[in-house]
């Protein structure tokens, strides 16, 4: 297993796996992100991204190589961006599993669930993986929405402490189901 994770996708997704259980499209590594919308990667030249599927729900996975979680690598940092500022937010999860057999998605546990916000600019997200210290894990970005927009991921890393600067870590738009105090 790796002892650290610092992926900007510029040199491809070495040791990363993509699993596509829906009709299309699949996770792609290019810059600009999306052939149609053309926004740049967060840093460097490439990002991982997936475009909407108009015919079926996504069931698509981007899975990291196996990595050892230590006190110095317990925080997962990544940058996310969508192509729409106020609507059609992607439905996706971040999942972790203890190292399992390659080629499937069994054993993944959700660590960040159903993110409904739109991120029209690159936004950093951080997830505490302290529960996995001492274990070898894989980290997955799982998308399950239908006919939404584009989801892009870049600069995935593990660290022992929070980033010194966290800018724009809240979605620009969120779906509300009720208004208070009405």
ABEGO torsion letter per residue (X at the ends): XBABBBBAGAAEBBGBBBBBABAOBBBBBBOBBEAAAGBBBABEABBBBBBBBAABBBBBBBBBBBBBBBAAAABBBBBBBBABAABGBBBBBBBBBBBBBBGBABGBBBABBGBABBBABBBBBBBBAAAABGBBBBBBBBBABBGBBBBBBBGBBBBABBBABBBGABBABBBBABBOAX
